Amino acid sequence: MRRDSKPIELLPGLLHPQCEQDLQRYFSRRLGNRQDVRELTQEVWLRLCRVTDRQHLREPMAYVYRTAANVLAEFQMRRQREFATLEAGAAYAAGAPRDELAERAQAQHDLLSTLQGMPAAYQRIVRMRLCEQKSFAQIGAAVGFTEETARRYYFRAVKLLWKSEWE
């Protein structure tokens, strides 16, 4: 789509099919993977739907393409991080001695068995904090405790895990 053209909207937030095709072409030139192209086009559309103050946009198409460029940059950075993580894991697995891997597996097993021996509230709070990455306020609300009680239970559980690790 030409940059000088005015935005084409059917309804507020819904892009005209021509604009969507232009975005797909924009992403296709940079990615090549059709699935990623569809995903990123949808992400741009979702971000445009969240814009509440559309009447103050002087150059809406420039805003659309800036949003598309940001979505693409975030996608590429996420891909690079995932690739770097996979490479590091493969390099570690290839270079680590079998004894070290076995020790690590045993330590994980010991920690899990210690966690399973704790009260159910401790188990749930530790899992919510470490696996689900929830805040203490969210954990407290889910479990029915105050934020401070959830924090206290978490650190008591961590203390027990540390003690079991050194015994």
Sequence and secondary structure as in RCSB ss.txt:
>XXXX:A:sequence
MRRDSKPIELLPGLLHPQCEQDLQRYFSRRLGNRQDVRELTQEVWLRLCRVTDRQHLREPMAYVYRTAANVLAEF
QMRRQREFATLEAGAAYAAGAPRDELAERAQAQHDLLSTLQGMPAAYQRIVRMRLCEQKSFAQIGAAVGFTEETA
RRYYFRAVKLLWKSEWE
>XXXX:A:secstr
  TTS   EEETTEE HHHHHHHHHHHHHH   HHHHHHHHHHHHHHHHT   GGG S HHHHHHHHHHHHHHHH
HHHHHHHHHHHHHHHHHHHHS HHHHHHHHHHHHHHHHHHHTS HHHHHHHHHHHTS   HHHHHHHHTS HHHH
HHHHHHHHHHHHHHHH 
